[in-house]
């Protein structure tokens, strides 16, 4: 956890602030659904979502994509996809199973 006020208090660290904003967006997108239901729909471990919401871990690009796809939301994935394509290219994203991200470009 970045601070005792996670996620309500902004982080002074840029990466921590991005993680905090993602956690807030995720919490909002989950809404009244259970974390278990969202995890099942997204195809990821329930503990992963709980750890993201608690600030105990930061999501990787694959986890962000799975969550945003299953929740039908896009808090940051478009920007992350653009940056990933710029850094490693479409082919690498497709090999990682992130073909939808590569296709967005």
C-alpha positions as CSV (number, residue, x, y, z in Angstrom):
1,X,0.0,0.0,0.0
2,X,1.4,3.4,-1.0
3,X,-0.2,5.3,1.9
4,X,-2.6,4.7,4.8
5,X,-5.2,6.8,2.8
6,X,-5.1,4.6,-0.3
7,X,-6.7,5.2,-2.7
8,X,-8.2,8.5,-1.6
9,X,-4.9,10.4,-1.2
10,X,-2.9,11.3,-4.3
11,X,0.5,9.7,-4.7
12,X,3.6,11.9,-5.2
13,X,5.1,9.1,-7.3
14,X,3.9,9.2,-11.0
15,X,3.5,5.4,-11.3
16,X,1.8,5.2,-7.9
17,X,-0.6,7.9,-9.0
18,X,-1.4,6.0,-12.2
19,X,-2.0,2.9,-10.1
20,X,-4.2,4.8,-7.7
21,X,-6.3,6.3,-10.5
22,X,-6.7,2.9,-12.1
23,X,-7.9,1.4,-8.7
24,X,-10.4,4.2,-8.4
25,X,-11.7,3.6,-11.9
26,X,-11.8,-0.1,-11.3
27,X,-13.8,0.3,-8.1
28,X,-16.3,2.6,-9.9
29,X,-16.6,0.2,-12.9
30,X,-17.2,-2.8,-10.6
31,X,-20.1,-0.9,-9.0
32,X,-22.6,-3.3,-7.3
33,X,-21.0,-6.4,-8.8
34,X,-19.0,-8.7,-6.6
35,X,-15.2,-8.9,-7.0
36,X,-15.7,-12.7,-7.5
37,X,-18.1,-12.1,-10.4
38,X,-15.8,-9.6,-12.1
39,X,-12.8,-11.9,-11.7
40,X,-14.7,-14.8,-13.2
41,X,-15.9,-12.7,-16.1
42,X,-12.4,-11.3,-16.7
43,X,-10.7,-14.6,-16.4
44,X,-8.3,-13.5,-13.6
45,X,-7.8,-14.4,-10.0
46,X,-10.1,-12.7,-7.5
47,X,-7.1,-11.9,-5.3
48,X,-5.5,-10.0,-8.1
49,X,-8.5,-7.6,-8.2
50,X,-8.5,-7.3,-4.4
51,X,-4.8,-6.5,-4.3
52,X,-5.2,-3.8,-7.0
53,X,-8.0,-2.2,-5.1
54,X,-6.0,-2.3,-1.9
55,X,-2.9,-0.9,-3.5
56,X,-0.9,-4.0,-2.7
57,X,-0.1,-4.7,-6.3
58,X,-0.1,-2.9,-9.6
59,X,-1.8,-4.4,-12.6
60,X,0.2,-5.4,-15.7
61,X,-1.0,-4.6,-19.2
62,X,-2.7,-8.0,-19.7
63,X,-4.7,-7.6,-16.4
64,X,-5.8,-4.1,-17.3
65,X,-6.9,-5.3,-20.7
66,X,-8.9,-8.2,-19.3
67,X,-10.6,-6.1,-16.7
68,X,-11.5,-3.3,-19.1
69,X,-12.7,-5.7,-21.7
70,X,-14.9,-7.6,-19.3
71,X,-16.2,-4.4,-17.6
72,X,-16.7,-2.7,-21.0
73,X,-14.8,0.4,-19.9
74,X,-11.6,2.1,-20.9
75,X,-10.0,4.1,-18.2
76,X,-6.4,4.0,-19.4
77,X,-6.0,1.2,-21.9
78,X,-6.0,3.3,-25.0
79,X,-3.0,5.3,-23.7
80,X,-1.3,2.2,-22.5
81,X,-1.8,0.5,-25.8
82,X,-0.4,3.4,-27.8
83,X,2.7,3.4,-25.5
84,X,3.1,-0.3,-25.7
85,X,2.9,-0.3,-29.5
86,X,5.4,2.6,-29.7
87,X,7.8,0.7,-27.5
88,X,7.5,-2.9,-28.6
89,X,5.4,-3.0,-31.7
90,X,2.2,-4.8,-32.9
91,X,3.9,-8.2,-33.4
92,X,5.1,-8.4,-29.8
93,X,1.7,-7.5,-28.5
94,X,0.1,-10.2,-30.6
95,X,2.5,-12.8,-29.3
96,X,1.7,-11.7,-25.8
97,X,-2.0,-12.4,-26.5
98,X,-2.9,-8.7,-26.6
99,X,-4.0,-8.7,-30.2
100,X,-7.0,-6.4,-29.4
101,X,-4.6,-3.8,-28.1
102,X,-2.5,-4.0,-31.2
103,X,-5.6,-3.8,-33.4
104,X,-6.7,-0.5,-31.8
105,X,-3.8,1.3,-33.4
